[in-house]
Amino acid sequence: MSDAEHRKQTPDGAAELLVRCLENEGVEVVFGVPGEENIRFTNALARSEKIRYVLTRHEQAASFMAEMHGRLTGSAGVMSATLGPGAINLMLGVADAMTNSTPVVAITAQVGKERNYKESHQFVDLVSMFAPVTKWSAEVPATRAIPEMVRRAFKTAESERPGAVYLAVPEDVDEATDGSDLRPLRRNVVQPEAPSPKQIKRAGELLREARRPVILAGHGAARGGAEESLAAFVTALDVSTATTFHGKGVLPDDHPCATGTFGFMRRDYTNFGFEEADVVIAVGYELQEFDPSRINPDGDKKIIHIHRVPAEVDDSYSVDVGIIGDISASLDALVTELDGLRWTIDDEDTKATRVLLAKELEQGAADERYPLAPQRVIADTRAALGRDDIVLVDTGALKMWMARLYPTYAPNTCLISNGLSTMGFSLPGALAVQLARPQTKVLAAVGDGSFLMHSQEIETAVRENIPLTVLIWEDNGYGLIKWKMDLEVGENSNTDFGNPDIVQYARSFGAKGYHIESAGDLLPTLREALADPGVSIINCPVDYAENMNLIEHLGHLDSTL
């Protein structure tokens, strides 16, 4: 029997309606684990000709996949799970997406309405549980509500600032057969507004009085596709520009005005320009990316906030001029308003930052020690990937090294969780990124502390024929916590663990496994793995003695360098 014939013989009920609504929203893939209470929805997805269902080995992994798919595409990533424990397992990725301003829609089963008012098997109040980590959390009361609720879910998730939405579908709704007369609602997208001419004029007046402005570009600029307008703005005004972890690449790191990534520590190179700045032009910056006291500790800097949404309130981020609207249009209008104004500062801070970062990477590329220095791993990772290839950087010591030192040339090509800073997202997330960008090389960079949290998804990649390359930074411990403890209390405890034989572990899934045995092994191994259409796991021992060396080095730097 063909799929079309099978569909005709299947009652056109609530589950089929829900799938039609997802198709209408342009959903191409759903990540999840099915359960008893949503089998009709799962079955309807299997019959869809437009949506691919990716069965994962853990619901939390499915949530990270949906998040990374949403981050790359700008359209809400979709995850699915059963009720109770399955739904709860989704929550970490939902919260991560919410704090990382990423659009996702989570859909889970729930007990039927005949028993949701009392103590009952597998029943917890999921709507209330998801409410604090979503923009909207609701239960579908009946089949007739599905078109409106799905449309609202996607509109809410994708509108600025984007985030997470949760829908619970009771078992009796999943089973309902009364959906044949209902249709999805027409999709509409909230378009950004034009910036206020009055605010553009006010910002221009403030900037004409500025002595040393700096630009901080954040996630909103990357999300809004503002890279071309930002480059034109920066070039026209000749202003030093730093990015947040989430904003990496929105201004290419080889641009003459680029000073790198802000957010590591107070005395890092990139901070130099902010210490002397009198005006901070914050382009798409969001407070959850890092504490604004890091750029304005005394609260004495003038702040121009350029974003599609107003700024959050913070003592160190008191906005003098807020330009709310399309970020690209705002930057273009501000260039016109300033009419050729340029800051002719001999900015030694910008030059010093670029020289120091380049010197670190150059020295790292020539470092032959084993286990490998973090700088060597970064240099070889950069050499193995093209300008538009994508690396997902997991949370841990490697995140701090990659965020500050990995040269990035396009937005969303170095993906980091810096809202919730979740461990374990990069391996499953890489599968979703590869599906969203099938012609792009994708690398998951993960510490050994995070690797085993979701290494079961190696099987998903093999089964689903999704190319996957994982680079494990191995130090047999929770390196970032060890670094922090050594720095603040002078010793560390309860941070060390053992690892399996990664090569044999990878092979047990049907993947290829590699173990780096010298510094010279890494780059050719990376190139071989990234060229392979299959699944490759690379284990690379790393020497984190460099952590404390870096802190000591930065602690002795002077901002006049």
N, C-alpha and C positions, 0 to 999 in steps of 0.2 A: 504494500500500500504506500502510495506517495505521501509526502508531508502535506501536500495540499488536500488530498483526499482524507487524510487523518484529521486535519484541521476541521474539515467540513463535518465530520462525524462527532467532533468534540463539542460539547455544549459551550456556547459563547457566554461564559459567565464572568465573574468579577476578576478572576486570575487572568483571563485573556484580555479583559479590558485594561487591567493594570499594565500588561505588556504592551498593548497598543499605545497607551499613554507614554510609556518609556520610549517606544519607537518614535513617537511624535516629537519627543524632546531631543531626538538625535542621538540617543544612547546607542553606543556600538558594542559595549562590553559591560557585563556585570560580574563582579568578583564575589564569591561566597561559598558557603557550605549549606546544603539543604537540611531540612528537618521534617519531622512527621507533620507538623502543623502548617507547613507551606508547600506541600508536595504539588498542589495544583498550579501554584505560581511557578515553581521550578519546572514543571512539565510544560507549561505554556511558554516559558523562556526557551526551552529546548526546541520548540516548534517555530520559534521566530526565525525569519530569514534575514533579519537585520541586526540582531543582537547575539553576540558570542558570550556564552556563559563559561567562565573560567572557574573550575572547581579547585579550591585551595585546600591546604591541609590544616589550616587554623583560621578562625574568623578574624583574629587580630591581623594576620597577614593580609587577608582580604581587605581590611579597612585601610591598611597602608597602600595597597595596590590602588584602591579607589582614590585615595588622596593624591598619590603621585600622578595618576591619570588626569585628575582634575587640575592639578597644578600645571601640567604640560599643555593641556588643551584649552583651559579656561572655561570648559563646560563641566558641569557637575559630574564627578565620578560616582559610580553607583555600587553599593555593597549590599549583600543579602545574607540573612542568617535566620535561624529558627528563633523561638522564644527563649526566655530564661537565660541559661548559661551561654547559648550561642550569641544572643543579643548583647549580653554583658561583655563578651570577648571582643565585640566590635568597638567598645567604648573608647579604648585608648587611641585608636586611629581617628575616631570621630573628634575627640578632644584635640588631637594633634592637628587635624585639619582646621579646626575652629581657631586655634591659637596661631596657626600659620596662614590664616586668611585664604584658605583654599576651599573651593566649592565641592561639597559631597552631599549625596543623599543616601541615608542608611534606611533600608527597609527590612523589617523583621516580622516574624509571626508573633502572635499573642494568643492567650487563651480566649475561648469564645465568651461572648457576653453573658452566657448563662452561668458562668462561674467566676467572673472577674470582680465580684463584689465581696468575696469571702476567701478565707484561706484555702488554697487549692494547689494541686501538684504543678510545679514549675512556674507558678505565678509570682511575679514581682511587678511593681508599678513601674514599667519601663519608661512611660512618658515622663513621669516625674524624675526618673533617674537620668534621662538624657537631657532634660531641660537646661541644666546649668552649663552644658558643653555644646549647645546648639543655638542657632538663631531661632529655630522653631521646632517644637516637639509635639506630636499629635497622634491620636489614634483614629483610624478610618472607621467611622460608625456604620457605614452601609455602602453597598455597591455604587449607589447613585452619587456618593461623595467623591469617588475616585478621580474623575476628570478634573474637578476643581482643586482637590488637594494635591494631586501630582503637579499640576501647573503652578500652584502656589509654592510647592516645595522647591521646584527648580528655579523659579523667579527669585525666591528668597535666598537660596544658596548662592546664586550667581551674581546677585546685585551687590554693589560695593557697600561696605567691605564684604567680600564673599566669605562663606563659612559653611557650617554643617547644618543639615536638617535631618530630623528623624521621623519616620512614619511606622507606626505599629499596625499590622493588619490582623485582626482577630481571626481565629480559625474558622468561625462560621461565615465570615466575609469571604475568606479564601475559597470556601466550598460553595458559595452562592452562585446560582446559574442565571441571575436576572440582569445580564449586562448587554444583551444584544441590541437594545435601542439607544445605547449611550455612545458618545463619541469623545475623543480627546478634544480639549480646548485649543484654539489657535495659539501658537507660541508667540509671545512678544518679549522683547528684551529691553530692559531699562537702558536708555542711551545717556551718555554723559552730557552734562550741561556745558554751555559755553561759559568761560570765566567772566566774572563781573569786571567791566571796564573800570569801575571805580576802584576796585581792589588792585587791579593791574597798575593804575596810576599811583595809588598809595605805596605799593611795593617799589615802583620806580623812584619815587621821592626818597624812600628810605635808602635805596641802594646808591643813589647819587651822593648821599652823605657818608656812605660807608668807606672806611679806611682799608680794611682787609676782610672781605667776605670769603666764605668757603661754602661749598655745596656738599650736602649729605644726601645721597640717593638711596632709597629703600625699596622694599618689596612692591609698593604700589606702583613705582615707576616701571619695574620689570613686568609686573602683571598687566599694566596698562599699555604695553608696547610703546613706551615713550623713548626708546633708545636713540632714535634718529633725532628727535627734537632736543633731547638732552645733550647729545654730542654737538649739535649746532649751537645751543645755548652756551655750553661750556667754552666752545671754540671762539664764539663771538665775544664773550666777556673775558676770556683768558683767566678763569677762576679755578683754583685747586679743588678737586672733587674726590671725595671718598665714598665708598658704598658700604652698606650693611652686609651681613652674611647673606641675607635673602636678596639683596640687590646686586650681588656679584655679577659682573659682566654687562650690566645695563650701560656702563661706560667701559669700553675695552681697556684692559689694564696696560696696553701699549699706547694709549692716548697720551699726549704730552702733559695734559692737566691731571691725569689720574694719579692718585696717591695710595691706592690700595684699599683694603677692607678694614673697616672700623669695628671694634668689638672685642678684641683679645684682652688687652690690659691697658691701664691708664698711660703707661710709658712706652707703648709701641710707636713705631715710626709714624704711622698714619695720624696719630694724635697731635703731631707737632703743629700742623696748620690750624688746628682748632684752639690751641692754647692762646694764640695771638689774635684769633678772629674776633671781630666785633659784630659781624652779622652771619648767621647761619641760614642758608637757603635750603630748607628741608624739602626734598622732592620725593613724594611718595613714602616718606618715612612713617613708621608706625611704632608706638611706644613699646610694644611687646618684643620688638626686635632686639633692643637692649635699653638699659636705663638711660634716660636723657641727661641724668646728672653727669654721665661720662663725657658729654660734649659741652655742658654748661654748668659746671660744679658750683659756680658762684651766682648763677642766675642773672648774670649781667650782660649776656649777649642778646642782641635783637634777633628775632626769629621770624622768617617768612615761611609759612606753611603752605605748600602747593600739593594738593591732593584732590581726589574726588569726594572725600568725606572730611568733615571737620576734625580737628585734633582732639585727642583725649586731654583731660585736665591733668597737669602735673606741675609741681612747683618749679622744676627745672626746664619746663617747656611751656613758658608763657608766650603765646603767639602775639606778635605785634601786627602782622598782616596775614590774614588767611585767604588764600585764593582757592576757591572750591569750584571744581569743574574738571573737564578733560585735561589731563596733565600735559599732553603734547600741545594742545591749543593754548594752555596757560603759558608754557615756556616760549612758544612762538610769539605770543602777544607781548610778553615781557621783553623779548629781544627788540621788537619794534618800538616799544615804549622807551627803551634806553637809548635807542638811536645812535649806535656806534660807540657807546661808553665802554671803555676797557680799563682794567686795573693794570697799570704798568709797574707792578711790584716785582722787584727781582726776588722771586720767591724761592729762597734757599731751602725752605722746608720741603717744598714739592720736589726739588731736585734731589735733596738728601734722601727722602723717602724712596724715590725710584732707584737711586743708586744702591742704597742699603739692601732693599729687597732683591734687586737683581744680583747683587754680590752674594747674598745668602744662597740663592738658587744656583748660581754658577759654582760656588764652592761645594754645594751639595751634590751636584752632578758629577763632580770629580772625587767624591768621598768614597773610598774603597773599603771602609770598615765593614765588619760582619759580626753580629747582626747589623742591619743597615741603619744608617742615620735617617731620621724622618725627612730631612732635606733631600736625600738621595731618592727616597721613595716618591716624593713629590715631583722631583725633576724628571724621573723616568716615567711617571704617570702622565705628566704633561707632554713628554716626547712621544708617548704611545698614542695619544688622542689628538684628533684634529680640532681646529678652532670651534667647530660647531658640534663636536661630540659631547656626550653627557656623562658626568660622574656624579653619583649619589654618595654623599659623605655622611657616614653614620655618626652618632654622638659618642664622644670619648676624646682621648688625647689627640687622635688623628684629626678630629674636627677642628681643633684649635690650630693645628699645623696647616691643614689644607685651607682653612678659611683665610688665614693671613698670608700664605705664601703661594698658593696655587694660582698662576695667572689665568684669568678668565676673560673671554673676548666677546661673549654674547649672553644675554639674559637667559636664565633657566638652563644653563649648561653646567652649573655646579650647584646641586640641590642639597640643601642643608635644612634640618629642622631646628629652628632657633626660637620658636614660640614656646612650645612645650619641651623642646630638646629631647625627643624620645629616642631611646635606644631600640635598635632592631628593625628600623623601617627600611633600610637601604636595600637589603637583599630582595624582599618581596616587591618593594617599590620599583626596582630595576626591571622586573617583568612587565609592569604596567607601562613604564616609560618606553620600553622596547616595542610594545604593542602600539603606543601612540606615535612613535617615531621609528618605524621599521627599517628605514634606510640609514639610521644613525648608529654609530658604535656607542654602547652603553656599558659603563663600569660601575659596579657597586664596591665602594671602598668601606671596609667594615673592620672594627676591632674584634679580637677574638672574644672579648666580653659580650659583644652583641651578636656575633655570628651564630652561636648555637641557639639563640632565642628564636630564630626563624629559619634555621638551616633545613627544616623539613620541606621548605618550598623549592629546594633543588629538585625534588621529585615532581613538583608541579611544572617546573620549567622543562624537564625532560619529557614528561607526558604530553604537555601542550606544544612541544616543539618551539619553544621560545628561546632564542639565543640569550645566554646569560654568562657574564664573566664577573667573578667575585675576587677581589684582592683583600686578603686578610692581613691586617697589621698585627702580628702576633707578639705579645710580650708576657703571656701567661698570667695576666692579672687585669684588674680594672685600672688602667693606666692613668686616666684623668683623676680618679679619686686618690690614687697613690700620689700623684703630682700635687694635688691640693693639700693632702695631709702632710707631705714632706715640707711644703711651703709654709703652712700655718702652724703645725704642731711639732715639726722637726722629725717626725717618724711616721710610718704607716702601719696599719694592721688590718687584717681581714680583707685583703685585696687580691691575694694570690690564689690561683686555681690551676688545674691541669687541663690539657686538651687531648682529644683523640688524634690518631694518625690521620691528618687531613686528607692525604692522598688516597688512603684506603677508604676513608669515609666518603669522599667524592665518588670513587669508583663503585661503591656499594649502591649508589643511586643510578648508575649508568652514566655518570659524568666523568670528565677528565680531571685528574688531580695533579698539582705541581707543588713542589717544595723548593723554595729558593735557597741555594747553598752557597752563594757568593754574591757580592754586589753586582758583578757583571752579568748575573743570570736574569735579573729582574726585567730589564727592558726587552730583550728578545722573547722572554716568556710572555710578557704582556702583549706584545705584537702578535705572537702566535695565537694566543687565546682569543684576542679580539677579532682576529680574522676567521676564527672557527665558527661555523653556524650552530654549533652545539652549546653545551654547558661546560664551563671550565672554572675550577676553584683553585686559586693560587694562594699558598701559605707563605708569607714573607716575615721572617723574624726581624723585629725592629728594636733598636737600642734607644730607649727613652731616657738615657742619661742626659741627652740633649735638652730635656725639659728644664732642668734646673740651670743648665748653662745658659739657656735663652733668658730665663728670668734674671739671672745675674747680669747678663749683657745689657738687657733693656733697662735694668735698674741703674746702670751707670751712664746711660745715654744722657746727653744734654740737648735741649731743644734748639740750641744754636748750631747743631751739626748741619 
